[in-house]
Structures are given as C-alpha cells and as structure tokens.
C-alpha cells in the first residue's frame, strides 16, 4: 500500500501543536509544540478588563516552527508523502482584515494596535454589545439567536466586531471584512486570502456568527443596521455559503510548500474549532457528550438530524448541521473556566512566595502545588456540610451565557485549609458540567456516555473521579494526548481524498481510550445534595448581587 501521511495543526490558547500521522494506521510520525512568544510575554492583554488579543505573527511563526520540527522528526521519506493538512483553532477568535485578507496588525500602522489583532475566544470586552444583540434579536420578527441557544455571547463574532468598530476609528476605517482564526490560517496556507473568495467554516459560522440555512446565510443587513449603523453593508463583505471540514479549502501555496519543505500538491482542508475536531479525534458518536477539558471546556454532542433537528435547545452555544460530523447535527456547550480556576488558586498561593523568596522558589513550588493539593483533597471525605464554590470566575458560558457573572466560595470557617478550598473549586467545575448535562436532558436530548479529552483529563485522576461522581456517569478518557490535532489530521485525510468518509478515517486512525472513571455510589448520592446547594448559590449570586432586584442585607444573606 502506498504510504500517505497527513498533518493536523491544533492552535490552542497558549501554543500550536503539529502532528504528522500515517493516514492508514494513525501511527504518529512526528509532533512538535511551539508557544506564542508575544502572548507568553503578556503583550496586548489586560485581564482587568478581560482584554485578550493575539498577534497574527505569533500564529505564523509558531505554525512554521511546529510543522518544521514535526517533519524533521518524521524524516524526508514521510515529508514527501504528506497529502493533506487541516487546522483547528480556538473560537470565536476573529480579526479585522483589509480587502486582501491581511489582518490589520500585519500592516505597519496597526502593528501594535490590539484592535487590529485576533480577539481571543475569552475576551469579554464586548459584554454590552452582546446584550444589545440579544435585546434586538428577541424583540424583532425573526429571532436570529434561536439556533445558538437563544442567547448571544460576548465571546462571539458579532459582539466583538461591533465593540471594535465602536472604540477604534482607525480600525473602523481600514477594516474591509472580518475572518475567524480557523478560516484565516487555512486560507493563508493556500495563498488565497481574499475574504470574498475564501471558504468559511460551517462550524465557526453556525456556532458563533448566527449563520443558518433558514436565514439564507447570515442575518439580514436590516437587522445589523438597526443594531448599529456601523454594521450597515458589512454582511455583503462577509459570506453567504459555508463548508464542512471534510471539504478542501485549496492547495498549499508555493511559498508555504517551500517554507515547510512539502510537495506542492498538498491539500489544505476547511478549518474548524479545536473542540469540534477534538471530538472527532476522540471518536464521538451520537448522544456521547465529548468534553474537551483544559483552561475552559467545550462540550460536544452529535445526533441524527431526523431525531433532534426539530428541537431548539435553549441556553447552549448552538446547534449546527455538519459542524462536527457532516450529515449530523452538532451541538456545543461549555464552561468559560475550568483549569483556569485551578491555575487562579495556585497563583494566589505562589505569588506571595515569588515576592518574598524569589522566582526559583516560586517556580519550584508551582511544579508541585496542584498535584499536592489534588492528593490531599482526594483524601478528604465528601459531606453535605462541605464548602460550596460557584465556577463563574470568568463568567458563565452555558447554560445561558452571562459573562458578567462572578464566582463565589461559600461556607468558609477557620478550618478551611487549602486542600478543602481546592476540593470545593474542583467540585464547582464538576457542578458546572452537570448543569450542562441536565440542560440537554431537560430539552429532550439524551446523553448516553461521557468522553473526555484535553490536558486536565489526562493529568488529573482526582478531577476526573470527582467529575464522574458528580455526573454519576462513567467517563472514558481518549488515549491520544493530542485528540484535537488527531481530529484535524482525520479531516485532512478526507479533504485530500485519502479516505472516502470521516467514519472511514476514524476507524483507520483512532487510538481508542486508555482510562475509564466509574462513579462511586456513596459519593454520588452526597454530591446530588451538594449540587442542589450549588444551584441555589448560583441563583443567589445572579439575582441578588448582579441583578440587584432587591437590596442585599445581612438577613437576606
């Protein structure tokens, strides 16, 4: 059999990973990771106002480095047998581009302007704009949010665009169109970046940009003009059609073929978001909830259109035909912070050490702290009197997006040591996961099993056991530590014609599962009581502190 190889490229929040895979066996031939240098230095970000931006040069430089390193591992024989490349990215992570499709930050006059850069998924500077979109959509003749759970999020395409146009006249004047990260990188690899010609990801457009077949594409220009005249006419400079990720974006450009040392007939596939391709790499199947667990979570679900396509599932991040597996309805939910919450707590402990004792001691502590806390927390009993935390430290993504919400820790006393607090934070992330599962079920979508991928799933047995206990469901952990990149490679094999279907690619290239966490009956019973306390605590925070419907008094607390 002729050897064929494909490359999956996974752009995460902090770094990009390249994976070279044998398309017939799934065997890894080479892999490499490159961090984004400017992002690592904290440039262009301001966490105090939830501003998180990434420079396009971070993507291009890290992409070239990671792929070059991975191919060097694989060797020249493999390099000449590469047939396809597909890319997954975070999202919604859009960027303003000129008429050539060049991100504005690539132009000299915008090189240091954060508003000309990619607006990362977790940027929440557009909270007010998201609320305006919701008010207009819910009050108009057509509710353009009905296929995205009924609530538009500040993490998504249109809110970020509107915010940027309002606050930056220079960007407003120069921006011709806007492109998602997954679309721009894929187009960049082909050399055809004209925003009116490049193919747009069905995944990105349907889940984040309000695209749907029933709307003949994007919402009407009249809707956007009423939202803000600054949006008048932009629809015509975006897109009408979308493509699923089994389709080719084009062929690699001569420039990129030379940079990477690849054949000039390598096919570039249509991109998608990381979690969606990760679910494919983890062998998602109908009614299996695939949780991509890292700094945040994305929860993926697929089902036949003829079984659930008639439902409008409230409070999720969208339901899109073909966004995960072509021909099936793809559904998305998720949590705005998961591993980020553990990292926040670790920073609370470590930063005073850094200030008092220096970097060497602090860095040494950082390597040991979370595993130590997890070990101690795992030894603690689960009791109905335990601390309750609410996991909204970065707002709430689902169910019912609201990014102005805040986290909480309730029930502290003088015996509340670091292990107990860490345990409560882990349980809170599990309760947030349970809220998502319960929403799908109450909306008529069953969940038969849970699949987990991502760094937290592979590294923390304590977190995964807690999650299984809270959900009261077994959790299977995908064997691949690079499920997103593997999923991208599977799509590349189909887009390039090596495999005739995604199912064929999954069967040939899958690495299966390497762990199963079974729920413990006694703990699950107690967690059901604690989960109800979590729900009540969340209701209190939302209704009393943020909505301010009634004054907060000592008696009400």
Phi, psi and omega in degrees: 000136176296135179281132176231135180237152177226160180238126171257130182242121186245109176270108176266190181291323186252341188200171175240140180241135174248136182229119177261123189230141169290119186289346182262336184238343185080003180293135180282128178259334180187148177208151180202154180232138173231130176281157176278115188295317182290319178299319181297328178280357179079018182288145171070013181239149175215094185298335183295336177242017179058038176262120180225111184234151178229136183280137179302332177295329174302317181292312185293314181295317182289324176301309181299316181296315183294315181293318179300315180296317181295319179291328177297322175296318186290325180098163186294326180297319177291316182308318183283352180253011178287127184252332185206157176224134171228154189235137167239152182218172169290167178183153008277123182229078184271167177217146173282134180233158174275188185292344177268356183085017178274123175304139186301328180294347175276354177266143186306319185287347180243010189301331181244015182264111181302333181286348174264007182254177176290131180267106190297156182311321188268011174288123183244028180289347185256030179302316182295320180294323177298318178297322178295319178299317180296315181299316181291316182297321182283343180257358182265175181295322178246126177273100183287357177264002189293337179264003175241035175084002177086359180223124176270144189250150175291348177280357192251171191313298190290323179297318180293320178297310183298317178302314182294317179298326181287325189261351186224100182296324182294316176295318179303321182287323188268332186292121175271319182209184180224143185223137174289151180307313183296327178284319184292316181297316179298317179293321178302321179293336178269342183084359179251093186252003178307119185296342178272351182247328186294148178285143181252139182292127174300321180301306183293317184292319183286322184276333189236341187245012176067021176284138174200148179302323182294340180263007188056039180113231180279163174305161186293155175299326179300321178297312182292324179295321177292324177299312177193127179304340177298338180268355183301122177091346183295326180307320182290344180256016179248258185198160174244317183262157176225164180229146174281164191279001171277358182262151178282140170282324181163199179250148183303140179288157178300320180300312182286329176298320179289319179300319186264351181070039183249159174300153184278001178253014178297132181270134175259125181275163172293134185280177177200180178280154186301315184295324182291316176289327176298323178297322177294317177298335180265012176065044176301144177220168184308131176068020169259122178276119179257115182259118175265107193250114177214231176299322171233189171232149164238132182248120185252143179214137175234152178201154177300137181301324184286350179261325184231358184298340180278349183276148168245104191272115187285141168080008179258184182262030171114154175226118192223128178294115174086009183288336178245296176245123179306133180092354178237155176284124176259131181238142183231140169220191177159174180240136184289339176213135174223275175300330177302328179291319178294320179295323177299315181294319178299321180295323177303322181281319191280322188299320174299325177296319179298318181293319186275322189244346177106173186292323185299310180294320181294317180294322177296319178295320182300325180291333188255342195295304185297314175302321178296313180297320179296319178297315180292319180295324180296337180275349182279145175288160174259123185223153182294344180268005184297160173304149175240127173246152174246131195270031185261038182295336175240033183080184180242127177274303176213157353286143176069084185305132174201098189271003174270355179291157181236159177278175181202159174223117187241145176095017181294144169215185186289352175264002184281093182269175183303321181295320179292322177293316178299317178302317180296323179292319177297316178297324179298318178295327176290321176297320177299323176294320180295324178299325178291313178302315181295325179295315178302316183294317180292337178272003173098013180249111180287155174234120186267330180202168179237133175243137181238139173222171177107170186300316181295320181299325182276333192258336189237099176295326180297314180298316184290322178293319176299317179298317178297319180294317182291317179286339186056044179215146173294149178235123177263132180256124180298140183293323184292132174278358184229048188300324180294312178296323178295318176299319177298319178297322177299315177298321179299323181292329178280315180300327182270357176088005177294318175244149183277343180206163178293322178299319178298319179295318179298316181297324183280326194249355185291148174252002174074208184236151181234003177202148174225127177256119180265139178292146177262124191302314184295315179294321181298322179296316180292321181295334176296320176293315180295325178297321178296323176294322177300315180298316179296320178296318178296319178298320180297312180301313185292316187276327186267314187275317186267316180286332178055039180292331177221151179294143178274123179237168178301323181292320182292329177285000000 
